[in-house]
Amino acid sequence: MKKLSTLFSLLLFCSVLAFAQTRIVTGTVRDATGEAIPGVAIRLKGTNEGVSTNALGAFKINVPPGAVLTVRAIGFEAQELTVGDTQNLNITLKSSNTALTEVVVTALGVKREKRTLTYATQEVSGNALVDAKQDNLINAIAGKVAGVQITNSSGMPGSSSQILIRGNSSLFGDNTALIVIDGVPVDNGEAGNPGGPLGNGGTTNRGGDIDPNVIESINVLKGAAATALYGSAGSRGVVLITTKNGKSGNGKPVVTFSSSYSFENPILPKFRIYMPRG
């Protein structure tokens, strides 16, 4: 019993000593112009403990001796600093020009920063198309791009789908968007129905032949400025599809596999055959 009491006292003493070694450090975080930055994450390196700056860029954190703080904020370069004996920290973060840069594909092999574009474009990732679990690629785009209208001729498997970008642009001509796969225009008409209006339900549209699993991304180009490269056909809007290709890495091959299946139970009418007597 005496040994147990001595051990408990020793553990209590160590806990009190460790608590006494920690101290409170305050500080502020500002940008290069001196403006306070709210919402900056201040964390003890190697742990999950941390705080965030308030609306005035100020923070207060409890740190042990020799602690290293990591300072991170969106749009700024991350910093690490050793606290030492300082009680008050004044931290200045440098802006990061590449933190919010987004690159989009505007044509085959042509990439531009999204913020430099003077026209409307919207991107859909290949993973989002696969997650939609649609047997027709056109239906998989539904609800993912603003200004795009998807019309399905029926709910039957293999039915055709029509895609319109910013409504109809012609009273008598074709209004469906131009589909371009890796720089090659693709006819989205219905098989077995040449010259017929798309969406009348004759057969499926050719966009249904495209496998979503091989698509890296889809960029929907809207307006004359965005689609001028594709001539008069681009006036209806362009669905620019970029397929997956090999990527340089650590030299190890990577194989991805996915599958899906569905069952349809047709409802067939029942017929009775009456044979005349006599």
N, C-alpha and C positions, 0 to 999 in steps of 0.2 A: 504493500500500500504506500509505503514511504517512497519507493522508487517511482511509482506512478505519479505521485504528487510532484516529485522533483522534475519529471519529464514534462508534465503539464506546465509547470512554472517556467521551464526553459523555452518551450514553444511560445508561451504568452509573451515572454521577454523578447524573443526574436521578432514576433509580429509587431510589437510596439516599437522596436528599434527600426524595422523596415518602414513602418508608417511615418516615423519621425524623420526619416531621410527624404521623403517626398516633399515637394513644395509646390506652391501655386505660381505659375508664370502667366502674365498677361501680355497683351500685345495688340497691334493693329496691322491690317494688311491693306496696302494701297497699290494702285497701278503707277505707271511711269509719270503720269500727270498729277499725281497726288490725290486722286479720287479714291475714296474708300470702296472696297470690293466686298459685298455681302455674299454669304453662302459659300465661302471658301472652306474646304475640308482640311482641318489640322489634325494629324494623326501621329501617334507614337510609332516610330518605325518598328516593324516586326510584331506589332500587336494590332488588335481591332479597336483599341481605345482611341477616342478622338472627339473633337468638337467642331462646330462650324461658326464662322463669323456672323455677327448680327448685322443689322442694317447700316451700322456705322463702321463696319469692318473690324470691330473689336472682338477679342476672344479671351477666354480664361481656361487654363488647362492645368491639371495636376501632373507633375513630371518627377521621375526619379533622377538621381545624380547622373550626369553624362548622357542624358536622353537626347535622341535625334528625332527631330520633327520633320514630317513630310507635309508639304503645302501644295495643294492641287486645286485648280479651278478651271472651268471650261473656258477656252479661249486664251489661256495663259500657260506659260512654261512652268512645269513642276519644279519645286525647289526642295532641298534637304538642308537642314541647319542644325548644328549642335547647340544645345541650350547653354551649357557652361554655368557660370555664376550669375548670368543676367536675369534680372527680375522682370524686365519689360522689353519686349521685342517689337521692332519696327521693320516690317517685311514689305519689300517692293517686288511685285511680280512683273515680268516682261510679257508683252503680248505675243501670242503665237499666231502667225499668219496662216499656218497650215492646219490648225486645229479644226476649223469648220469648213474647209475646202471640200467640195464635192465635184467629182468629175463624171460627166455624162457623155454618152456616145451620140453624136449628131449625124454621122454618116459612116460608111465603111472605113475603119481604121482612123477615123477623125474623132478625137476626144477634146472636149472643152470644159473649162471650169464653169459650173452652173451659174455662179454669180456674175460671169462676164457675158452671158447670153442675153440678147435683146428680144427674145421671143419665148413663148411658153413651151415647155417640155416637161414631161413627167415620166419617171422610171418605175418599173415593176420588176422585182427580182425574180429569178427563176424558182427559188424556193417557195415564194408566195404562190406561184402558178401550180406547183406540185401539190402544195397543201390544199388547194381548192378542190382537188379530186374530181375534175371534170373531164369527160371524154372528148370534149371539143375545146381547143385552145381559146377560141373566141369567147366562150362562156366563162372561162377561167379569168378573163380580164374584167368581167362585170363587177362594178362596185369598187374598183381599185384605182380608177383614173377619173378625174373630174372632166366633165364635158363630153364623156363618151357614153353612147347609148347602145346597149346590146339587146337585140330582138331575136328571140328564138321562135322558129316557125311553129313548133309544137313541143310537147314534152316527151315525145317518142324518142327512143335511142336512134342515133344517126340522123336526126333532123338537122336542118341547116340553121345557121345563125348569121345575123347581119350586124355589122359594126358601123356606127355613124359617129363622126367626130364633129362636134358643134353643129349638129343638125344637117339638113339637106342643103346642098350647094347648087343643085341643078334641078330644073323642073322636069326634064326629059331624059337626061343622061344618068350615068351610074353615080350613086352617092356614097357607095361603100368605101371605106378607107383603103389606101394602098398598103399592102403588106410587103416588106422588104426583108429578106433573110440574108444576112452577111453580104449586103450590097446587091442581091439579085431580087428583082421584083417577082412576086408570086401571085398567080391568079387565084382569087378567093371565090370564084364562081362555083356553081353546082355541077357535079359530074353528071353527064347524061342529059343536061338541060342547057345546051349552048344558046347564048343570047337571051335566055330567060331571066326574069328579075330574081335577084337573090332573096331567099327567104320564103319562097312559095311552097317549100316542103317537098320538092321533087326528090332530091337526094341531099346528102350532107355536103356542106361547103368544103372546099379544099383546105381551109384553115384547120379542119379537124384532123388532117393527116400529119400535122406537126406534133411531135412528141414534146410535152413540156419538160421532160427530164433532161433534154439536151440543150435547153435554153439557159444562157447565162443571165441575160437581162432583156427587158423590152422597154424601149423608149418611145413614147407617143408624142409625135411632133404635131403641133397645132398652128394654124395660121399660115399666110402666104410667105412670111419671112423665114419660117422654119422649114417649109417644104419646097422652097424655090429650086433646090438642087434636083428635084424629081419631076420638074416640068408640070404640065397641065394635070397629069395624074395625081400629083401631090396636092392639088387644090382641095382634094377631099380629106386631107390629113394623111399622115403616114404612121404606120405601126412598124417601127424599126426593131427587128429581132437580131440579137447577137447570140450565137451559139457558143457552147463551151469548147475550149481547146486546151492543149497541153500547157502546163505552167512549170517554170523552173523552180526547183526547191532543193531539198536535201538529197535528191537522187533516188528516193524510195518511191516505188509505184503506189498509187492510191486508187482503190476500186470502190465505187459506191454502188449500192444495189437497192432498188425499191420496186415494189409491185403493188398492184391493186386489182380487184375483181368486183364484179357486180352480177346480180341475178335478176332476170326479168320473168315474171309470171304472167303470160298473156291471158286475157279473159276472152275466150272464144264463145260465140253463140252456139246454142244447141239446136239442131235441126231434127225434125221428124219427117220421115218419108211415108207418105200414104199411097198405097197401091190401090188403084180402082178395082172393084170386084166385077166379075163377069167375064 
